[in-house]
Amino acid sequence: MIALIDIGNSTIAIGLSEDRENFRKIYRINTEKYKSADEYSLTLKPLLEGVERVVISSVVPELNEVFREYFYEAHRITPLFLASGIKTGIRIHADNPREVGGDLIANSVAATQIYAATCLLIDLGTATTFTYLEDMNLKGVVIAPGLTTSRNALITKTSLLPQVDLEPPTKVLGTNSTDAIKSGLIFGHAAMIDGMISRIKNKVKNPQLTVVMTGGHARLLHPFLSEKPILDEALILKGLLLIEKLNPPRLTT
């Protein structure tokens, strides 16, 4: 059994694969940065029975050592963290390649190998990111505030606006504060995504560019986009599984 784990700022996704091709089960738990390995053990151990190999992408450095400790103590496994030196097949063109997060790389591997070697990858999480890949070369990234980040910033900086759930608005022009905020958040974010897709296609002179969307808010936003990207909510776990194949366990003597 192989465990593929994406440690994000808001949630931790865990995919389990027995055949290195498909997922037997996918779990999602909340990210809690200050939990210890023993505390995470209460949640993880029942989910990970029989695991023999682990591949992890993490954008939460505080939890890296926690997960290393958990897997060694509970399973006698040293996880493979997606970091410098790991084979991915993606060539990174950046001023500082070390700034490129493991989540972005894993998503890029899956998008280019499953859908198109040249594509635009949109990830809707804590941040909304747009990554342009050309023949498996990562050529550039756009980072914007994510949907929840925007909602929280708006509510915490205004005394009179109410808390709202992130859910589809019933109309564009709200007649109360709640509906007005929902419209601004959902339709506004969708319009931003549509606009960025158009700008990037124009920039790279490729109107037929394949667009792939993933992330926690992808399913919520997808119906409101003028363009309809490929929707794949398990993209990062698929990328980690592909990376696992490129980095087989080292034989020990």
ABEGO torsion letter per residue (X at the ends): XBBBBBBBAABBBBBBBAAGABBABBBBBBBBAABBAAAAAAAAAAAABGBABBBBBBABAAAAAAAAAAAAAAAGBBBBBBBBGBBAGBBBBBABAAABBAAAAAAAAAAAAAABABBBBBBBBABBBBBBBBGGBBAEBBBBBBAAAAAAAAAAABAABBBBBBBBBABABBABAAAAAAAAAAAAAAAAAAAAAAAAAAAAGBAABBBBBBEAAAAAAAAABABBBBBBAAAAAAAAAAAAAABBBBBBX
